[in-house]
Amino acid sequence: GKTDLVRCSKRDAHIAGWGSEAAQAIATMRRRHVVGNAALLAIAFLPLAPALAPQCQSLPRWLVDRAREDKELEDLSALLGSVSMACKTISNLVQRAGLEDLTGLAGDINVQGEEQKKLDLVANDVLKDALRYTGKVGLAASEEEADPMLVEEAYGSKYVAVFDPLDGSSNVDAAVATGTIFGVFKQNVECIVKERDEPGALDEAETRCLLNALQPGTSLVAAGYCMYSSSTVLVFTLGDGVHGFTLDPRTNEFVLSHNRIEVPETGPYYSFNEGNVGGWDDPVVAYLEALKAGTGSQNRRYGSRYVGSMVADVHRTLLYGGVYGYPADPKNKAGKLRLLYEAAPMSFLVEQAGGLCSTGREPIMGVVPTSVHQ
């Protein structure tokens, strides 16, 4: 381990961030060796991971600092704080899924015609409750809900939230990486929708309210994902760079681990579901063949890495470089990724990290959705 000299003083409050073992060791040594406030203690620590060594700033402290710098971010910081709490809860549920009968199908079909997993529904409820608690979100749209949801508790709310509560949920039963994707827009008009005993046609004001959710990626003010894997990692942008926080299991706090992520200019991997290659357009097939043969613009051969969870594949691409895509095929003629709560938030994040995102014909960020589940 590494031996550091730490001066005892009344300013040792930051020691709490070192973990319970370190704090306990300091307390013990103080009882034995401290004389006044000027004694020096020799404390042995295990080496810190290089990514964490420079600064171990917690997410709450980071958000407070940002809100102090820009008062406009106060409400958005509160919203992100609640999203992080939801991610902690979902992470815990994913880890215990095999022990608490949370694997397998729920028996329902979502609006995309996909069979819902039990954890899909639980994660959806967790996120809805977290957003409702903030009081900052007036409208929310989820992959698991047919229509946008109004948040009754959010009077004078400022934001619209969109999310995929558990991306890659088909991997849960095999304990493979999954994640949560979210995006935040500013709310353009106030939402007041009448309660109905039965579904019915919306009036003009109600329709205008629900159209708050149908905004292009260029209108996003925040976006991110939380990956549940060997560690739980929260990555997000507020429009000025991309930052990653890793959940410390000792303190149950997200800690800054990846400050200002930038996508490498080139990368070693491509991430496509090649089982669908027979239905892809010829230019897409030719592009992938060039990547594999090393005859593309980068003059290097790419290897294949594909998890089947967008969060996991994009996270790897952010850190290592490369390309990720899900081309259209006869079954999914407009592509499989949902624009509003998958493609647009991820595009905002990737482009903030220096990457590019395209439909093959135009920037994803500029596409205006015509329906929630487009």
Secondary structure, DSSP 8 states (H G I E B T S, - for coil): -EEEEEE-STTGGGGGGG-HHHHHHHHHHHHHH--TT--EEEEEE----TTTSS---BHHHHHHHHHHH-GGGHHHHHHHHHHHHHHHHHHHHHHHTTTTT--SEEEEE-TTS-EEEHHHHHHHHHHHHHHHHHS-EEEEEETT-SS-EE-TT-TT--EEEEEEEEETGGGGGGT--EEEEEEEEE--S-------SS-----HHHHHHHGGG---GGGEEEEEEEEESSSEEEEEESSS-EEEEEEETTTTEEEEEESS----SS-SEEE--GGGGGGS-HHHHHHHHHHHHT-STT-S--EE---S-HHHHHHHHHHH-EEE-----SSSTT-SS-IIIIIHHHHHHHHHTT---B-SSSBGGG---SSTT-
